[in-house]
Amino acid sequence: MPILNQVVLYSHILAGAAILVFGTYALATKPGGKSHRLVGKIFFWSMAWIFISTIYMVSAIRFNLFLLIIGIFSFYLSFSAYRVLYRKKKDRVHWMDWTGAILTLLAGMVMLGLALWVLQHQGLGPSVYLCGIFGFFTVQLAWKDIKVFRTGTLDNPMWWLYQHMSGMGGAYIAGITAFLVQASGRWFPHWDGQWIVWVIPGVLGGILLSMYVGSYRKKHKKDPRQDPQIAR
């Protein structure tokens, strides 16, 4: 393997480890605190490098459309969550927000198209389920942001905090999923049910994340003064 490929691969693994470590730490700290902001930035830039290195690897080492779109979906979760701190008001939506959302929307549509292609050529199976599920959620994620960009309709003055938590939490779940997929592939290389590993972390993590964000919604409903000022 060329030296550049090795450097990118090992840095990709290192960034993945940073996501797990700093993501866990960020969840354990109070939103808005100094340490939370610091590890949050490390987490975001680790996600950014995961995305960049993924593009390189699927382009220069081995092309995989599914993994490319998964990389787009995972990074957009953290990108949107990071950018929402800059766009708490509608008039602060930047061109990069539109670009990220539109590209993610297109990626999700491609994933849904891939699901239909696999269904037509290989029949119903795990690949169709995975492409369909991730395609749907990728489209939904991007379209939800686009609607906010266009209308500025916000159901709660703390919407930005909930979106920040949901996005960063979703990116953290994506990191855990990637780790478990890689680990299960090494430990159980001939297991036919590996597709389940792609789904279970998202289901369980999504439930826990919903409860976590919901707890903050209840706090703010009882006492609106509890407003963590998460700096950029």
N, C-alpha and C positions, 0 to 999 in steps of 0.2 A: 504493500500500500504506500503511495507517495506520502512524503513527509507532511505536506499541507493537509491531506486527507486525515492523517493521524492527529494532527494538531486540532483540526476542527472537531473530529470525533471525540477526543478526550476532553476538549473544552465544553462540548455539548453535554457530556456526562457530568462534568464538574458543575455546570450551570444547573443541571437537573437536581444534583445533590443540594445546591444552594436553595433551590425552590422549596424542597422538602424541609430543610432546616429553618430557613428564615420565614417561610410561610407558616410553619407551626408556631414560631416565636411571635409573629405578628398577630396571630389569632389569640395568643395568650396574653397580649398586652392591651391596654385600654386605647381605643381609637382616639387619635388626636395627641397622644403623648409623644415626647421627643424620640424615644426609642422605637415607637411604633412607626413613626414617619421615616426614620432611618432604615429600618429593616424592610419597610414597604418599598422604598426606592431600590434597595438591593434586589428585592424580589422581582420588581418590575423589570429592571435591566437584565436580570437573569432570564426572565421570560422572553425578553427581546432577543437575547443571544440564542436562546433555544430556537426561536423563529428563524433568525438569520442563518444559523447553522443547519437547520432543517432544509431550508431552501437550497443551500449549497449541496447538501448530501443527496437530496433527491434529484438534483440537477447534474452533479458531477460524478456521483458514485453509483447510485441506483435509483432510477425514477420510480416513484410510487405516488400516484395521484391521490389516493385515499389519505396517506400520511401527510401529504402537502396540505390538503384541506383541513385535516385535523390540526395541523400546525397553525393555520390561519385562524381557525375557530378558537383555539386555546389562547393565542396571543391577543386576539381581539377582546377576549374577556378582560384581560389585564389592561390593555390599551384603553378601552372604554372606561374602565373603572378609574384609571389614572387621569384621563382627560376630563372626567366629570368634575374633578376638583377645580378645573379651569373654567368650566362652563356651567356654573351654578345658575346662570341666567341665560336666557335664550340668545341675547345679542352677543354672547361670547363664543358661539359656535364657530369653529375655525374650519378652514378648507380641509385640514388633515382629518377632522372628525367625519366630514362627508366622504372623503376618499376612503378612509378605513371602513366605514359602514357599507358603502357601495361595493367595494371589493369583497367584503365578507359576505354580503348578500349574493353576489355573483358566484362566489365559491360554494355557498350553500346550495344554490340552484344547480351547479355542476354536480355536486354530490348527489342530489336527488336524481339528476339525469343518469349518473353512474349506477344508481340503484335500479333504475328502469332497464338500463343496458344489461346489467348482470342478470336481472330477472328474465329478460328475453333470451339471453344466450346460455344461461346456466340453470335457470329455474329458481324457485323459491328456496332460500337457504340463509345461513348466517351472514354472508356478505351483503345480501339484500337488506337484511334487518339493520346491520350496522350503518350502511350507507344511507338508508332511509331515516334512521333515528338521528344520526349526526347531521344529515342534510337538513332535516326539519328544524332542529334546534339552532343550527347556524343561521338559517334564513330568519327564524323568529327573533334571534338575538339582534341581528342587524336591522331588521324592519322595525323593531320596537324603538331603536335609537333614531332611525330616520323619521319616524312619526313625531318624536319629540323635537327633532331639529326643525321640522316643518311647521308644527303648530304651537310648540312651547306649552302644551297642555300638561300641567303637573298636578297630581292629585294630593300632594302633600309638600309642605315647605321643606321637609327633610328628605325629599326624594333622592337628592344627590348622595346622601349618606347611605341609603339603602342600596342604591345602584353600585356605589363604591364597594360596599361589603359583598354584595352578590357577585360582582365581577371578579374581585380579587379572590373570593372564596371559590368561585367556579374555576378560576385558573389554578388554584391550589389543588382542587379535586382532579383537574386534568393532569397535573404533575404526578399525583399519586397513581392515577390510572396508567400513565406511561410507565412508571416504575414497576407496577404490578404486571403489566403486559410483558415487559422485557424479562422480568424475573420468572414468570410462569412459562415463557417460551424457552428459557434455559433449563428450568427444573423439570418441566413436563413437555418436551418438544413434540411428542406424538399425541398429545391430548386433543381430541376433536372439539372439546367444549371451551377452547380458549377464548372464543368470542364473548363468553359470559363475563370474562375479566374486563372487557371493554365497557360492559354495561353496569355491573354491580356497584363499582365505586361511585358512578354518577347517580345512581338511584339512592343509595344510602347516604352519600355525601350531600345530595340535593335535599334530602329530608332534614338532615342535621343543619345544613346551612339555612334552610327556610325557618327552622326553629330559632336559630341564632339571630337572624335578621328580625324575625317576629318579636323576639324579646326586647329589641331596641324600639320597635314600633310601639309596644305596650308602654315602655318607659316614657317615651315622648308624648304619648297620649295622656298619661297620668300627669306628667310634669314637662311642659314644653320648654322649660328652661334648661333641660338636660340636652344641650346642643354642643357636641364635641367639635371644636374648630380644627378640622384636619387641614393643616397647611400643605401647600404644594411642595 
